[in-house]
Amino acid sequence: MTDAKQLVEQIAAEAEAEADATAGQPMPVGTVWSKPNKTVTVATRVSPEHLAAIEALAAQLDVPVAALVRGWILAGLNARQDETVQSAIETTVIRRPAVT
């Protein structure tokens, strides 16, 4: 089993244990309820070479491709959570192909 898979399983076990231990406690004040599993599908295009690399990495980590890509998207969003539009514009590098 890979280290990444062991880490995921450990986190899941800890979360399950915490959920079991706190199941009888009231929800914290200010908790907002949401519908579980309310998701939408996002489609994107990648080259066959990039897809092959993503599939190989997912196989190496023993996770589904969709879970790997979803994790990257969520990690990217989380990394920029506190960013303002202005700071995003200032730090984003736009790469344009050279005109010949």
C-alpha positions in Angstrom: 0.0 0.0 0.0 1.3 3.5 -0.8 2.1 6.1 1.8 -0.5 8.4 0.3 -3.2 5.7 0.5 -2.2 4.9 4.1 -2.4 8.6 5.0 -5.9 8.9 3.4 -7.0 5.8 5.3 -5.6 7.1 8.6 -7.4 10.5 8.1 -10.6 8.7 7.3 -10.4 6.5 10.3 -9.7 9.5 12.6 -12.6 11.4 11.1 -14.9 8.4 11.6 -13.8 8.0 15.2 -14.4 11.7 15.9 -17.9 11.5 14.2 -18.7 8.5 16.4 -17.5 10.2 19.5 -19.5 13.4 18.9 -22.6 11.9 17.3 -24.8 12.7 20.4 -23.6 16.2 20.8 -25.6 19.2 19.4 -24.3 21.0 16.3 -22.3 24.1 17.1 -24.1 27.5 17.0 -24.0 29.0 13.5 -23.7 25.6 11.7 -25.1 25.9 8.2 -26.8 22.8 6.8 -26.2 21.8 3.2 -27.5 19.1 1.0 -24.9 16.3 0.9 -23.6 15.1 -2.5 -24.9 18.2 -4.3 -22.2 18.3 -7.0 -22.0 19.2 -10.7 -19.8 17.7 -13.4 -17.0 19.9 -14.8 -15.5 18.9 -18.1 -12.1 19.9 -19.4 -9.8 19.0 -22.2 -6.3 17.7 -21.8 -3.8 16.2 -24.3 -3.6 12.5 -24.5 -0.1 12.7 -23.1 -1.3 14.6 -20.0 -4.2 12.2 -19.5 -1.8 9.3 -19.7 0.4 10.9 -17.0 -2.6 11.6 -14.8 -3.8 8.0 -15.2 -0.3 6.7 -14.4 -0.1 8.8 -11.2 -3.6 7.8 -10.1 -2.7 4.2 -10.6 0.6 4.7 -8.7 -1.4 6.3 -5.8 -4.2 3.7 -6.1 -6.9 6.3 -6.4 -9.5 7.0 -9.1 -8.5 9.6 -11.7 -11.5 11.7 -10.9 -10.6 11.8 -7.2 -7.0 12.8 -8.0 -8.1 15.7 -10.3 -10.8 16.8 -7.8 -8.2 16.9 -5.1 -5.9 19.1 -7.2 -8.8 21.5 -8.0 -9.8 21.7 -4.4 -6.2 22.2 -3.2 -5.8 25.0 -5.7 -9.0 26.7 -4.6 -8.0 26.3 -0.9 -4.5 27.7 -1.6 -6.1 30.9 -2.9 -9.0 31.1 -0.5 -8.0 34.4 1.1 -6.8 36.0 -2.1 -8.5 39.1 -3.5 -9.2 39.7 -7.2 -6.5 42.4 -7.2 -3.8 40.1 -5.7 -4.8 37.3 -8.1 -4.3 39.7 -11.0 -1.0 40.9 -9.7 0.4 37.4 -9.1 -0.9 35.6 -12.1 1.5 35.1 -15.0 -0.2 35.0 -18.4 1.9 33.0 -20.8 1.2 33.8 -24.4 2.9 32.0 -27.3 5.6 34.0 -29.1 4.5 35.6 -32.3 6.8 34.7 -35.1 
